[in-house]
Amino acid sequence: MKKRTTMLMSALFAAGAFALNGNVAKADNVAQQPTTNTKDKENKTSTTLENQKAAVNQKENELANLQSEKTQAQEKVNETSNAYAPIEQELNIKTKAANEANTAVKQNEEETSKSQQQLNKANNTVSTSDETIVSSQQSLAADKSNLSNAKKSLADTQSRADELNRQANEINTKLAATKIKQNNAQAVLDKYAVKNTVTVPKEYTDTINKWAKIKDDIYAAGGSMSAAQSDQEDQEMTAASKIGREINKYKSNSTDENHQVDIHHISKDDQIELNKFALDMLNQARVQMGRTPWTLNKTVLNMANDIAVGYVKDNYDIFKASGHDDAAVNDAAKKYGLAQSTGKGQYYENMDSSWLSTNTNMNSIKEAVYNSIINIIFSDSEWLHASGLLSYGWQDYRAKVPTYAAISLSVQPSNGLVLIHYISVPDDGYSSAIGGNDSAYDGLDNFILDRKKFNTNDNILLDNGKELEKAKKDYSDATNDINSLTNQKKNLDSQLEPLNAAIKQDQESINKLESSIKTLTETLNNAETTKVTAQNEIKTLTACINDLQNQYQDLVEKQTQAAKDLADFTATHQTAIDNYKEAKAELDKIDGQIAKVKADKKNLEDDIVRIQARLSEVAKNHTLTSTNKVILDGHKAASNSIVTHSINKNIQTVGLSNQAVETTATTEHTYKVNINKAATNSKQLPEAGAKESLFASLVGMALAFIGLGALGTDRRKKN
């Protein structure tokens, strides 16, 4: 049994060794192929190089021939120049004289034509003025007659209207008594007409616009505001804001004073009423400054309530933290599908505070909100929050952007201070609004990221519809008592209406006729003045044309004589002139040919440099191919050593000793070293069949080592 096992292991070893040796030989054959291809490419490139060099030599020969031709052409130019030079100056003088004579004749003709056109225009003006004078005189006569008739008609109509107006005054006296009922109805409306307003003084708007312009100019020039400029801006803003605080005062409402509110448990209806009031105040200021009003939105109202809850939950104290609860704002923003600040800060909240009692009335809360808005907008120390509410300065990009807003209240647990949270969400992004990115806003395209979470259509109208309709009805009921007197007055007015219309029409006719008479008089005077001016122009232009015509014949004679002098001189010296021009033209032609041949030669020389570079690359690739062959030779030698040594050992004895195992291991190590050394010389191995040969070789080696290992194990067991 042991003998059969030993024979089997020996057979495995031999099969592995022969597989290893056979695959190395296959790789050796594959490695021979690139050498022939590389040599062919090198030979073709060398041939191309020689052809280019021959072409360069040919261009050099062409240049030599052309230089010889140029020398001959230059000699010809010099020879003909001897005859041409003495007559050139006189030829130029006569040519110039002929050109000047032509120009003088042409200028005379142009001036004569222009003057004739002006004369025709002046004649037309006189004719037109005559027509205007006749027409204006006729229209003036007609308008004066119509004006007299219109004044007579007005006097008759006015007399009848005066009588009806006397009767109307009697009716108005009776109506005055009935106004008491109307005033009583108005008293009911007054209960709902106690309306608070916010007025933005002109000084405030002008100051903001002034400094916005100054800053734009400074920043456009790459500069920055100086300390003196910043102080001046603060002084002017302080003065303008003082006016705003002085003219804006809250108006109390008795109904709201009787409406009790617990800020800790404010109802939804009270929240909406307070939000309508707050946004009405803000939008009054925004509209006066040319900004788009904000929209009261239910999603933002829920967000504002969540932020208020977050402040209380975080036990946030603005005196200790000195700022906003960024976490509460950003958490709410995330909940409702809005962008959140990636660093310190938040995008949506302006905040103020008030020492309100938590158990108070709606009038006190509205007064606190009103004073908060006034104090933010017309601050006496800083206007950063004002720019946030009114969208100016650095937040000017929000001025026209649709913005959804709401407010909420929270109470600080530490001291009972009431915080007023102003939340606004623009339906736009920072970068798209101003045409650039800003690190503070992360280059947002839009603050609203998820419109399924943030509903821009779920809005609340700010006008109090139900209260307004009830007030209108009360006013209508209060005026029913004066309807009969009103009907009497309407009847009287119906009689006065056509008379008043006729009076108006007569007066309009009188006004139009008087205006027409004034215009016609001016037209008549202007036409007469224009006619006199045109007649004077006709005299001047006629004299000018006569002078030009008198000069014309003399100029033509000079033109003819100058042309004859030039022709005679040219004919006398025609041969010398033609010879010189032909010689010069031939020289210019040869210079052009020389320039072209030089350019062709330069292109060929550039091609030679590129071809030589390719030859170097081919030679480099040939060297790499030779290196691959060395690597394969190493494979082959190593595999032959293993096969020969191992097979001899197995033939001599069936039982391998420990020494035989060690010899095999040493041979394996030697093989690995040879392979690694060859791989270091070049990282490029033959590609065709390389992967398959390497795999087969490894399998052969594995079989050989398994056989050796089994023999060695068997031998140790036996010992």
Secondary structure by P-SEA (a helix, b strand, c coil): caaaaaaaaaaaaaaaaaaaaaaaaaaaaaaacaaaaaaaaaaaaaaaaaaaaaaaaaaaaaaaaaaaaaaaaaaaaaaaaaaaaaaaaaaaaaaaaaaaaaaaaaaaaaaaaaaaaaaaaaaaaaaaaaaaaaaaaaaaaaaaaaaaaaaaaaaaaaaaaaaaaaaaaaaaaaaaaaaaaaaaaaaaaaaaabbbbbbbcaaaaaaaaaaaaaaaaaaaacccccaaaaaaaaaaaaaaaaaaaaabbbbbbccccccccccccccaaaaaaaaaaaaaaaaaaaaaaccccccccaaaaaaaaaaaaaaaaaccccccccccaaaaaaaaaaaabbbbbccccccccccccccccccccaaaaaaaaaaaaaaaaacccccaaaaaaacccccccccccccccccccccccccbbbbbbbbbbbcccccccccccccccccccccccccccccccccccccaaaaaaaaaaaaaaaaccaaaaaaaaaaaaaaaaaaaaaaaaaaaaaaaaaaaaaaaaaaaaaaaaaaaaaaaaaaaaaaaaaaaaaaaaaaaaaaaaaaaaaaaaaaaaaaaaaaaaaaaaaaaaaaaaaaaaaaaaaaaaaaaaaaaaaaaaaaaaaaaaaaaaaaaaaaaaaaaaaaaaaaaaaaacccccaaaaaaaaaaaaaaaaaaaaaaaacccccccaaaaaaaaaaaaaaaaaaaaaaaaaaaaaac
